[in-house]
Structure formats: structure tokens, C-alpha cells
Amino acid sequence: MLSSTKEKGKEGEDLAVSFLVEKGFEIIERNYRYGKGELDIIARDKEFLVFVEVKSRESLEYGKPEEAITKRKMSQVRKITEAYLAEKDIREENIRFDVVAILFLNDEVTINHYENAF
């Protein structure tokens, strides 16, 4: 059985996908795994190939969801992106890293989308 954290993470990613599609993004791939890391969402937004990191939280006890994206996490996402581009033989010049932060708090869901976050 999945842990509730994993289920919330999946729910957060599903919400992020719906949110991005509503904004006109084309979802290319989800949960691309490389080594021990993963790219949550790979999408196209007009001329950009966008790598989206999704962070979900159920409280503000440890800060906002977006605050969980450390320099180390950014570096890991960049590294996995390079692997993805190499594997798919994509020579993309317009790459962007976005963050979608989702907060499940008091039966309310707040979604913040940061384009070109890092």
C-alpha cells in the first residue's frame, strides 16, 4: 500500500498536470526516472521545453512547499534533464525549469506556479 505521503505527492502531481494543461502546456512525460532521481513533469509551453518540479505539503510546519527546493535539488534536476535530453537526442535551446507548489491546508488547495524558477 502506498504511504499517504506518496499518495499526496501523486495527487499534487495530478493537480499540477491539470493546472498546466489548463494554462496551455502540452504534457510530454511524467515521472521520468534516471538513476536515483526523477523529473516530475516534462512539458512544452510555446517555444520552451519545460522541466517542472512539483512540491506538495499539507502544513506550513516546515515552510512553504517551494522552499523545499534546495540548491542540491536544483542541481539534481539539471543533471537528470541533461540525461533526458541525451537519451531522447533532443538538442533543445529553449529550456526552462518551473516549480509548481501545492499546499493542501484546511480543505483548501493553493497552487503557485513559478516559471523559470531556477
N, CA, C and O atoms as CSV, one atom per row, in Angstrom:
chain,resi,resn,atom,element,x,y,z
A,1,MET,N,N,0.838,-1.198,0.000
A,1,MET,CA,C,0.000,0.000,0.000
A,1,MET,C,C,0.877,1.254,0.000
A,1,MET,O,O,1.904,1.301,0.677
A,2,LEU,N,N,0.473,2.242,-0.746
A,2,LEU,CA,C,1.226,3.492,-0.799
A,2,LEU,C,C,1.071,4.251,0.507
A,2,LEU,O,O,0.025,4.206,1.155
A,3,SER,N,N,2.127,4.944,0.874
A,3,SER,CA,C,2.023,5.778,2.068
A,3,SER,C,C,1.185,7.004,1.716
A,3,SER,O,O,1.049,7.357,0.544
A,4,SER,N,N,0.627,7.643,2.731
A,4,SER,CA,C,-0.210,8.814,2.449
A,4,SER,C,C,0.634,9.937,1.846
A,4,SER,O,O,0.122,10.753,1.080
A,5,THR,N,N,1.920,9.984,2.186
A,5,THR,CA,C,2.806,11.000,1.616
A,5,THR,C,C,2.942,10.784,0.117
A,5,THR,O,O,2.861,11.730,-0.667
A,6,LYS,N,N,3.152,9.518,-0.280
A,6,LYS,CA,C,3.252,9.203,-1.705
A,6,LYS,C,C,1.936,9.506,-2.421
A,6,LYS,O,O,1.930,10.043,-3.529
A,7,GLU,N,N,0.832,9.158,-1.781
A,7,GLU,CA,C,-0.474,9.429,-2.382
A,7,GLU,C,C,-0.701,10.923,-2.543
A,7,GLU,O,O,-1.209,11.365,-3.573
A,8,LYS,N,N,-0.328,11.711,-1.528
A,8,LYS,CA,C,-0.472,13.168,-1.605
A,8,LYS,C,C,0.422,13.722,-2.704
A,8,LYS,O,O,0.034,14.635,-3.433
A,9,GLY,N,N,1.625,13.163,-2.817
A,9,GLY,CA,C,2.553,13.586,-3.863
A,9,GLY,C,C,1.961,13.338,-5.237
A,9,GLY,O,O,2.032,14.193,-6.120
A,10,LYS,N,N,1.374,12.158,-5.413
A,10,LYS,CA,C,0.736,11.799,-6.689
A,10,LYS,C,C,-0.452,12.717,-6.951
A,10,LYS,O,O,-0.646,13.187,-8.072
A,11,GLU,N,N,-1.236,12.968,-5.924
A,11,GLU,CA,C,-2.382,13.871,-6.053
A,11,GLU,C,C,-1.908,15.271,-6.446
A,11,GLU,O,O,-2.512,15.931,-7.292
A,12,GLY,N,N,-0.817,15.708,-5.816
A,12,GLY,CA,C,-0.233,17.013,-6.141
A,12,GLY,C,C,0.220,17.073,-7.587
A,12,GLY,O,O,-0.019,18.064,-8.278
A,13,GLU,N,N,0.879,16.006,-8.050
A,13,GLU,CA,C,1.341,15.966,-9.441
A,13,GLU,C,C,0.168,15.955,-10.409
A,13,GLU,O,O,0.210,16.621,-11.443
A,14,ASP,N,N,-0.886,15.198,-10.078
A,14,ASP,CA,C,-2.078,15.173,-10.935
A,14,ASP,C,C,-2.696,16.564,-11.031
A,14,ASP,O,O,-3.100,17.000,-12.109
A,15,LEU,N,N,-2.767,17.258,-9.893
A,15,LEU,CA,C,-3.298,18.626,-9.879
A,15,LEU,C,C,-2.418,19.565,-10.713
A,15,LEU,O,O,-2.917,20.410,-11.455
A,16,ALA,N,N,-1.101,19.397,-10.574
A,16,ALA,CA,C,-0.162,20.234,-11.329
A,16,ALA,C,C,-0.346,20.016,-12.828
A,16,ALA,O,O,-0.340,20.974,-13.601
A,17,VAL,N,N,-0.511,18.753,-13.242
A,17,VAL,CA,C,-0.722,18.448,-14.656
A,17,VAL,C,C,-1.988,19.133,-15.162
A,17,VAL,O,O,-1.967,19.786,-16.205
A,18,SER,N,N,-3.092,18.987,-14.423
A,18,SER,CA,C,-4.355,19.620,-14.822
A,18,SER,C,C,-4.194,21.138,-14.916
A,18,SER,O,O,-4.667,21.768,-15.862
A,19,PHE,N,N,-3.526,21.704,-13.930
A,19,PHE,CA,C,-3.292,23.148,-13.877
A,19,PHE,C,C,-2.494,23.610,-15.105
A,19,PHE,O,O,-2.849,24.599,-15.747
A,20,LEU,N,N,-1.413,22.886,-15.423
A,20,LEU,CA,C,-0.563,23.264,-16.554
A,20,LEU,C,C,-1.292,23.100,-17.888
A,20,LEU,O,O,-1.169,23.945,-18.774
A,21,VAL,N,N,-2.050,22.013,-18.028
A,21,VAL,CA,C,-2.810,21.780,-19.258
A,21,VAL,C,C,-3.816,22.919,-19.458
A,21,VAL,O,O,-4.011,23.405,-20.572
A,22,GLU,N,N,-4.447,23.333,-18.357
A,22,GLU,CA,C,-5.388,24.455,-18.420
A,22,GLU,C,C,-4.706,25.739,-18.892
A,22,GLU,O,O,-5.323,26.580,-19.546
A,23,LYS,N,N,-3.426,25.876,-18.551
A,23,LYS,CA,C,-2.659,27.056,-18.959
A,23,LYS,C,C,-2.121,26.934,-20.387
A,23,LYS,O,O,-1.474,27.849,-20.897
A,24,GLY,N,N,-2.397,25.794,-21.024
A,24,GLY,CA,C,-1.978,25.629,-22.410
A,24,GLY,C,C,-0.703,24.816,-22.608
A,24,GLY,O,O,-0.189,24.728,-23.723
A,25,PHE,N,N,-0.194,24.225,-21.538
A,25,PHE,CA,C,1.002,23.389,-21.648
A,25,PHE,C,C,0.625,22.050,-22.272
A,25,PHE,O,O,-0.483,21.550,-22.075
A,26,GLU,N,N,1.557,21.478,-23.025
A,26,GLU,CA,C,1.386,20.123,-23.549
A,26,GLU,C,C,2.281,19.213,-22.713
A,26,GLU,O,O,3.497,19.399,-22.679
A,27,ILE,N,N,1.687,18.235,-22.043
A,27,ILE,CA,C,2.461,17.325,-21.193
A,27,ILE,C,C,3.122,16.278,-22.092
A,27,ILE,O,O,2.447,15.594,-22.861
A,28,ILE,N,N,4.429,16.163,-21.989
A,28,ILE,CA,C,5.180,15.213,-22.805
A,28,ILE,C,C,5.447,13.926,-22.033
A,28,ILE,O,O,5.312,12.823,-22.562
A,29,GLU,N,N,5.826,14.092,-20.781
A,29,GLU,CA,C,6.176,12.915,-19.990
A,29,GLU,C,C,6.024,13.229,-18.504
A,29,GLU,O,O,6.158,14.372,-18.068
A,30,ARG,N,N,5.738,12.171,-17.745
A,30,ARG,CA,C,5.650,12.306,-16.289
A,30,ARG,C,C,6.565,11.282,-15.640
A,30,ARG,O,O,6.756,10.180,-16.153
A,31,ASN,N,N,7.122,11.665,-14.509
A,31,ASN,CA,C,7.929,10.757,-13.685
A,31,ASN,C,C,9.040,10.066,-14.464
A,31,ASN,O,O,9.189,8.845,-14.412
A,32,TYR,N,N,9.818,10.870,-15.187
A,32,TYR,CA,C,10.983,10.334,-15.905
A,32,TYR,C,C,12.067,10.037,-14.885
A,32,TYR,O,O,12.540,10.933,-14.186
A,33,ARG,N,N,12.456,8.771,-14.807
A,33,ARG,CA,C,13.451,8.362,-13.813
A,33,ARG,C,C,14.822,8.199,-14.451
A,33,ARG,O,O,14.968,7.688,-15.562
A,34,TYR,N,N,15.818,8.654,-13.705
A,34,TYR,CA,C,17.205,8.467,-14.123
A,34,TYR,C,C,18.032,8.316,-12.858
A,34,TYR,O,O,18.034,9.198,-11.999
A,35,GLY,N,N,18.734,7.197,-12.747
A,35,GLY,CA,C,19.494,6.940,-11.526
A,35,GLY,C,C,18.546,6.945,-10.346
A,35,GLY,O,O,17.521,6.263,-10.352
A,36,LYS,N,N,18.895,7.720,-9.335
A,36,LYS,CA,C,18.042,7.787,-8.138
A,36,LYS,C,C,17.080,8.961,-8.192
A,36,LYS,O,O,16.315,9.189,-7.256
A,37,GLY,N,N,17.121,9.706,-9.294
A,37,GLY,CA,C,16.297,10.904,-9.371
A,37,GLY,C,C,15.147,10.783,-10.337
A,37,GLY,O,O,15.004,9.792,-11.053
A,38,GLU,N,N,14.331,11.817,-10.339
A,38,GLU,CA,C,13.139,11.812,-11.177
A,38,GLU,C,C,12.776,13.233,-11.576
A,38,GLU,O,O,12.913,14.172,-10.792
A,39,LEU,N,N,12.309,13.371,-12.816
A,39,LEU,CA,C,11.717,14.632,-13.263
A,39,LEU,C,C,10.216,14.434,-13.164
A,39,LEU,O,O,9.671,13.507,-13.763
A,40,ASP,N,N,9.543,15.292,-12.418
A,40,ASP,CA,C,8.104,15.115,-12.189
A,40,ASP,C,C,7.298,15.251,-13.473
A,40,ASP,O,O,6.521,14.364,-13.827
A,41,ILE,N,N,7.489,16.376,-14.171
A,41,ILE,CA,C,6.713,16.644,-15.384
A,41,ILE,C,C,7.633,17.278,-16.434
A,41,ILE,O,O,8.413,18.185,-16.142
A,42,ILE,N,N,7.516,16.776,-17.647
A,42,ILE,CA,C,8.199,17.400,-18.785
A,42,ILE,C,C,7.087,17.865,-19.708
A,42,ILE,O,O,6.212,17.087,-20.089
A,43,ALA,N,N,7.129,19.147,-20.066
A,43,ALA,CA,C,6.032,19.719,-20.848
A,43,ALA,C,C,6.561,20.700,-21.885
A,43,ALA,O,O,7.720,21.116,-21.848
A,44,ARG,N,N,5.684,21.052,-22.801
A,44,ARG,CA,C,6.011,22.078,-23.786
A,44,ARG,C,C,5.099,23.269,-23.516
A,44,ARG,O,O,3.882,23.128,-23.396
A,45,ASP,N,N,5.719,24.451,-23.422
A,45,ASP,CA,C,4.981,25.700,-23.263
A,45,ASP,C,C,5.461,26.634,-24.367
A,45,ASP,O,O,6.520,27.251,-24.258
A,46,LYS,N,N,4.671,26.727,-25.425
A,46,LYS,CA,C,5.050,27.501,-26.612
A,46,LYS,C,C,6.414,27.035,-27.095
A,46,LYS,O,O,6.572,25.868,-27.454
A,47,GLU,N,N,7.421,27.938,-27.113
A,47,GLU,CA,C,8.733,27.542,-27.651
A,47,GLU,C,C,9.649,26.899,-26.605
A,47,GLU,O,O,10.799,26.583,-26.910
A,48,PHE,N,N,9.162,26.702,-25.390
A,48,PHE,CA,C,10.004,26.156,-24.324
A,48,PHE,C,C,9.725,24.690,-24.037
A,48,PHE,O,O,8.577,24.246,-24.035
A,49,LEU,N,N,10.796,23.950,-23.794
A,49,LEU,CA,C,10.694,22.614,-23.224
A,49,LEU,C,C,10.862,22.856,-21.724
A,49,LEU,O,O,11.895,23.353,-21.276
A,50,VAL,N,N,9.840,22.500,-20.960
A,50,VAL,CA,C,9.804,22.872,-19.541
A,50,VAL,C,C,9.908,21.637,-18.655
A,50,VAL,O,O,9.180,20.660,-18.829
A,51,PHE,N,N,10.821,21.706,-17.712
A,51,PHE,CA,C,11.003,20.645,-16.720
A,51,PHE,C,C,10.414,21.180,-15.422
A,51,PHE,O,O,10.894,22.166,-14.862
A,52,VAL,N,N,9.358,20.504,-14.955
A,52,VAL,CA,C,8.594,21.016,-13.824
A,52,VAL,C,C,8.811,20.159,-12.584
A,52,VAL,O,O,8.610,18.944,-12.605
A,53,GLU,N,N,9.216,20.803,-11.527
A,53,GLU,CA,C,9.356,20.151,-10.225
A,53,GLU,C,C,8.093,20.489,-9.434
A,53,GLU,O,O,7.720,21.655,-9.303
A,54,VAL,N,N,7.445,19.452,-8.910
A,54,VAL,CA,C,6.216,19.652,-8.143
A,54,VAL,C,C,6.508,19.378,-6.670
A,54,VAL,O,O,7.097,18.354,-6.322
A,55,LYS,N,N,6.094,20.297,-5.818
A,55,LYS,CA,C,6.237,20.104,-4.374
A,55,LYS,C,C,4.888,20.300,-3.721
A,55,LYS,O,O,4.212,21.303,-3.948
A,56,SER,N,N,4.498,19.327,-2.903
A,56,SER,CA,C,3.217,19.404,-2.192
A,56,SER,C,C,3.464,19.307,-0.695
A,56,SER,O,O,4.361,18.597,-0.239
A,57,ARG,N,N,2.654,20.033,0.056
A,57,ARG,CA,C,2.708,19.945,1.520
A,57,ARG,C,C,1.308,20.043,2.091
A,57,ARG,O,O,0.392,20.588,1.476
A,58,GLU,N,N,1.173,19.488,3.306
A,58,GLU,CA,C,-0.120,19.533,3.988
A,58,GLU,C,C,-0.113,20.479,5.179
A,58,GLU,O,O,-1.128,20.650,5.853
A,59,SER,N,N,1.043,21.095,5.435
A,59,SER,CA,C,1.101,22.085,6.505
A,59,SER,C,C,2.256,23.029,6.206
A,59,SER,O,O,3.061,22.789,5.306
A,60,LEU,N,N,2.320,24.097,6.973
A,60,LEU,CA,C,3.423,25.053,6.811
A,60,LEU,C,C,4.472,24.858,7.910
A,60,LEU,O,O,5.349,25.698,8.109
A,61,GLU,N,N,4.358,23.741,8.609
A,61,GLU,CA,C,5.262,23.449,9.721
A,61,GLU,C,C,6.732,23.531,9.304
A,61,GLU,O,O,7.575,24.005,10.066
A,62,TYR,N,N,7.033,23.065,8.084
A,62,TYR,CA,C,8.419,23.100,7.600
A,62,TYR,C,C,8.598,24.113,6.481
A,62,TYR,O,O,9.527,24.003,5.681
A,63,GLY,N,N,7.711,25.095,6.423
A,63,GLY,CA,C,7.802,26.126,5.398
A,63,GLY,C,C,6.894,25.829,4.217
A,63,GLY,O,O,6.206,24.809,4.178
A,64,LYS,N,N,6.908,26.739,3.261
A,64,LYS,CA,C,6.100,26.584,2.052
A,64,LYS,C,C,6.671,25.459,1.199
A,64,LYS,O,O,7.862,25.161,1.289
A,65,PRO,N,N,5.832,24.826,0.366
A,65,PRO,CA,C,6.323,23.716,-0.466
A,65,PRO,C,C,7.518,24.112,-1.338
A,65,PRO,O,O,8.480,23.356,-1.467
A,66,GLU,N,N,7.444,25.304,-1.933
A,66,GLU,CA,C,8.521,25.728,-2.831
A,66,GLU,C,C,9.856,25.910,-2.114
A,66,GLU,O,O,10.914,25.865,-2.741
A,67,GLU,N,N,9.804,26.116,-0.800
A,67,GLU,CA,C,11.040,26.288,-0.028
A,67,GLU,C,C,11.801,24.971,0.120
A,67,GLU,O,O,12.949,24.965,0.566
A,68,ALA,N,N,11.171,23.860,-0.249
A,68,ALA,CA,C,11.825,22.546,-0.163
A,68,ALA,C,C,12.762,22.302,-1.347
A,68,ALA,O,O,13.456,21.287,-1.393
A,69,ILE,N,N,12.780,23.228,-2.297
A,69,ILE,CA,C,13.647,23.040,-3.463
A,69,ILE,C,C,14.995,23.700,-3.176
A,69,ILE,O,O,15.179,24.910,-3.305
A,70,THR,N,N,15.910,22.844,-2.784
A,70,THR,CA,C,17.249,23.296,-2.372
A,70,THR,C,C,18.172,23.405,-3.589
A,70,THR,O,O,17.830,22.967,-4.688
A,71,LYS,N,N,19.332,23.989,-3.370
A,71,LYS,CA,C,20.349,24.067,-4.429
A,71,LYS,C,C,20.701,22.654,-4.906
A,71,LYS,O,O,20.900,22.423,-6.099
A,72,ARG,N,N,20.773,21.724,-3.967
A,72,ARG,CA,C,21.094,20.331,-4.303
A,72,ARG,C,C,20.022,19.733,-5.215
A,72,ARG,O,O,20.334,19.036,-6.180
A,73,LYS,N,N,18.754,20.014,-4.897
A,73,LYS,CA,C,17.636,19.516,-5.707
A,73,LYS,C,C,17.696,20.126,-7.104
A,73,LYS,O,O,17.493,19.425,-8.096
A,74,MET,N,N,17.973,21.417,-7.187
A,74,MET,CA,C,18.072,22.091,-8.492
A,74,MET,C,C,19.170,21.459,-9.331
A,74,MET,O,O,19.003,21.230,-10.529
A,75,SER,N,N,20.290,21.182,-8.685
A,75,SER,CA,C,21.418,20.562,-9.373
A,75,SER,C,C,21.039,19.170,-9.879
A,75,SER,O,O,21.382,18.793,-11.000
A,76,GLN,N,N,20.333,18.416,-9.047
A,76,GLN,CA,C,19.897,17.073,-9.437
A,76,GLN,C,C,18.935,17.147,-10.639
A,76,GLN,O,O,19.053,16.367,-11.584
A,77,VAL,N,N,18.002,18.075,-10.591
A,77,VAL,CA,C,17.044,18.234,-11.692
A,77,VAL,C,C,17.782,18.585,-12.983
A,77,VAL,O,O,17.460,18.057,-14.048
A,78,ARG,N,N,18.763,19.468,-12.890
A,78,ARG,CA,C,19.551,19.840,-14.084
A,78,ARG,C,C,20.284,18.625,-14.649
A,78,ARG,O,O,20.319,18.415,-15.861
A,79,LYS,N,N,20.869,17.828,-13.753
A,79,LYS,CA,C,21.616,16.636,-14.167
A,79,LYS,C,C,20.699,15.620,-14.871
A,79,LYS,O,O,21.064,15.055,-15.902
A,80,ILE,N,N,19.521,15.399,-14.307
A,80,ILE,CA,C,18.568,14.453,-14.897
A,80,ILE,C,C,18.061,15.007,-16.229
A,80,ILE,O,O,17.825,14.248,-17.169
A,81,THR,N,N,17.895,16.323,-16.309
A,81,THR,CA,C,17.478,16.960,-17.560
A,81,THR,C,C,18.496,16.693,-18.658
A,81,THR,O,O,18.127,16.364,-19.786
A,82,GLU,N,N,19.780,16.835,-18.329
A,82,GLU,CA,C,20.839,16.557,-19.310
A,82,GLU,C,C,20.753,15.117,-19.798
A,82,GLU,O,O,20.897,14.850,-20.991
A,83,ALA,N,N,20.518,14.184,-18.865
A,83,ALA,CA,C,20.392,12.769,-19.223
A,83,ALA,C,C,19.181,12.552,-20.129
A,83,ALA,O,O,19.253,11.807,-21.106
A,84,TYR,N,N,18.078,13.202,-19.798
A,84,TYR,CA,C,16.855,13.086,-20.601
A,84,TYR,C,C,17.100,13.577,-22.028
A,84,TYR,O,O,16.759,12.897,-22.996
A,85,LEU,N,N,17.694,14.764,-22.145
A,85,LEU,CA,C,17.957,15.347,-23.458
A,85,LEU,C,C,18.890,14.458,-24.279
A,85,LEU,O,O,18.702,14.295,-25.485
A,86,ALA,N,N,19.896,13.885,-23.616
A,86,ALA,CA,C,20.834,12.993,-24.302
A,86,ALA,C,C,20.126,11.708,-24.745
A,86,ALA,O,O,20.278,11.270,-25.885
A,87,GLU,N,N,19.358,11.114,-23.841
A,87,GLU,CA,C,18.668,9.862,-24.153
A,87,GLU,C,C,17.690,10.031,-25.308
A,87,GLU,O,O,17.583,9.155,-26.166
A,88,LYS,N,N,16.977,11.150,-25.334
A,88,LYS,CA,C,15.956,11.391,-26.363
A,88,LYS,C,C,16.557,12.066,-27.596
A,88,LYS,O,O,15.860,12.335,-28.575
A,89,ASP,N,N,17.865,12.334,-27.533
A,89,ASP,CA,C,18.569,13.003,-28.623
A,89,ASP,C,C,17.894,14.334,-28.986
A,89,ASP,O,O,17.644,14.629,-30.154
A,90,ILE,N,N,17.617,15.106,-27.967
A,90,ILE,CA,C,16.980,16.413,-28.152
A,90,ILE,C,C,18.037,17.495,-28.018
A,90,ILE,O,O,18.766,17.554,-27.028
A,91,ARG,N,N,18.108,18.343,-29.021
A,91,ARG,CA,C,19.011,19.483,-28.953
A,91,ARG,C,C,18.161,20.737,-28.820
A,91,ARG,O,O,18.000,21.521,-29.755
A,92,GLU,N,N,17.638,20.885,-27.640
A,92,GLU,CA,C,16.689,21.961,-27.363
A,92,GLU,C,C,17.433,23.171,-26.814
A,92,GLU,O,O,18.238,23.052,-25.891
A,93,GLU,N,N,17.158,24.326,-27.385
A,93,GLU,CA,C,17.816,25.536,-26.903
A,93,GLU,C,C,16.975,26.274,-25.868
A,93,GLU,O,O,17.512,26.929,-24.974
A,94,ASN,N,N,15.682,26.168,-25.991
A,94,ASN,CA,C,14.800,26.886,-25.077
A,94,ASN,C,C,14.298,25.961,-23.969
A,94,ASN,O,O,13.236,25.348,-24.073
A,95,ILE,N,N,15.092,25.886,-22.917
A,95,ILE,CA,C,14.743,25.025,-21.783
A,95,ILE,C,C,14.412,25.920,-20.597
A,95,ILE,O,O,15.031,26.963,-20.384
A,96,ARG,N,N,13.428,25.486,-19.842
A,96,ARG,CA,C,13.044,26.261,-18.662
A,96,ARG,C,C,12.770,25.297,-17.515
A,96,ARG,O,O,12.306,24.175,-17.722
A,97,PHE,N,N,13.065,25.752,-16.312
A,97,PHE,CA,C,12.769,24.976,-15.110
A,97,PHE,C,C,11.696,25.714,-14.323
A,97,PHE,O,O,11.909,26.832,-13.853
A,98,ASP,N,N,10.531,25.069,-14.186
A,98,ASP,CA,C,9.418,25.657,-13.443
A,98,ASP,C,C,9.197,24.885,-12.157
A,98,ASP,O,O,9.619,23.737,-12.023
A,99,VAL,N,N,8.540,25.520,-11.230
A,99,VAL,CA,C,8.143,24.870,-9.984
A,99,VAL,C,C,6.643,25.084,-9.811
A,99,VAL,O,O,6.135,26.193,-9.977
A,100,VAL,N,N,5.948,24.000,-9.476
A,100,VAL,CA,C,4.543,24.101,-9.100
A,100,VAL,C,C,4.468,23.669,-7.639
A,100,VAL,O,O,4.766,22.526,-7.294
A,101,ALA,N,N,4.063,24.613,-6.794
A,101,ALA,CA,C,3.969,24.361,-5.350
A,101,ALA,C,C,2.497,24.229,-4.979
A,101,ALA,O,O,1.681,25.095,-5.295
A,102,ILE,N,N,2.175,23.132,-4.305
A,102,ILE,CA,C,0.790,22.862,-3.942
A,102,ILE,C,C,0.685,22.701,-2.432
A,102,ILE,O,O,1.405,21.920,-1.810
A,103,LEU,N,N,-0.234,23.464,-1.874
A,103,LEU,CA,C,-0.448,23.403,-0.430
A,103,LEU,C,C,-1.871,22.924,-0.165
A,103,LEU,O,O,-2.847,23.558,-0.567
A,104,PHE,N,N,-1.962,21.781,0.527
A,104,PHE,CA,C,-3.253,21.246,0.962
A,104,PHE,C,C,-3.412,21.687,2.413
A,104,PHE,O,O,-2.795,21.104,3.305
A,105,LEU,N,N,-4.220,22.695,2.658
A,105,LEU,CA,C,-4.331,23.233,4.009
A,105,LEU,C,C,-5.794,23.526,4.329
A,105,LEU,O,O,-6.459,24.259,3.597
A,106,ASN,N,N,-6.293,22.952,5.425
A,106,ASN,CA,C,-7.682,23.190,5.862
A,106,ASN,C,C,-8.695,22.984,4.734
A,106,ASN,O,O,-9.546,23.839,4.491
A,107,ASP,N,N,-8.595,21.856,4.057
A,107,ASP,CA,C,-9.516,21.527,2.960
A,107,ASP,C,C,-9.464,22.522,1.796
A,107,ASP,O,O,-10.367,22.552,0.960
A,108,GLU,N,N,-8.420,23.323,1.749
A,108,GLU,CA,C,-8.229,24.234,0.621
A,108,GLU,C,C,-6.949,23.844,-0.089
A,108,GLU,O,O,-5.991,23.385,0.533
A,109,VAL,N,N,-6.946,24.032,-1.401
A,109,VAL,CA,C,-5.754,23.742,-2.186
A,109,VAL,C,C,-5.274,25.038,-2.820
A,109,VAL,O,O,-6.026,25.724,-3.511
A,110,THR,N,N,-4.002,25.362,-2.573
A,110,THR,CA,C,-3.402,26.546,-3.175
A,110,THR,C,C,-2.309,26.078,-4.127
A,110,THR,O,O,-1.450,25.276,-3.760
A,111,ILE,N,N,-2.353,26.587,-5.351
A,111,ILE,CA,C,-1.340,26.217,-6.358
A,111,ILE,C,C,-0.597,27.476,-6.766
A,111,ILE,O,O,-1.202,28.461,-7.191
A,112,ASN,N,N,0.729,27.431,-6.630
A,112,ASN,CA,C,1.576,28.523,-7.111
A,112,ASN,C,C,2.492,27.979,-8.188
A,112,ASN,O,O,3.133,26.943,-8.010
A,113,HIS,N,N,2.549,28.687,-9.312
A,113,HIS,CA,C,3.382,28.262,-10.436
A,113,HIS,C,C,4.475,29.310,-10.634
A,113,HIS,O,O,4.194,30.488,-10.852
A,114,TYR,N,N,5.716,28.859,-10.555
A,114,TYR,CA,C,6.866,29.747,-10.733
A,114,TYR,C,C,7.545,29.371,-12.037
A,114,TYR,O,O,8.174,28.317,-12.137
A,115,GLU,N,N,7.419,30.236,-13.040
A,115,GLU,CA,C,8.092,29.983,-14.315
A,115,GLU,C,C,9.540,30.407,-14.199
A,115,GLU,O,O,9.869,31.398,-13.546
A,116,ASN,N,N,10.411,29.624,-14.857
A,116,ASN,CA,C,11.836,29.940,-14.868
A,116,ASN,C,C,12.352,30.102,-13.437
A,116,ASN,O,O,13.049,31.066,-13.118
A,117,ALA,N,N,11.996,29.145,-12.587
A,117,ALA,CA,C,12.265,29.236,-11.150
A,117,ALA,C,C,13.755,29.114,-10.804
A,117,ALA,O,O,14.223,29.682,-9.817
A,118,PHE,N,N,14.482,28.370,-11.626
A,118,PHE,CA,C,15.938,28.235,-11.367
A,118,PHE,C,C,16.679,27.897,-12.627
A,118,PHE,O,O,17.901,27.747,-12.603
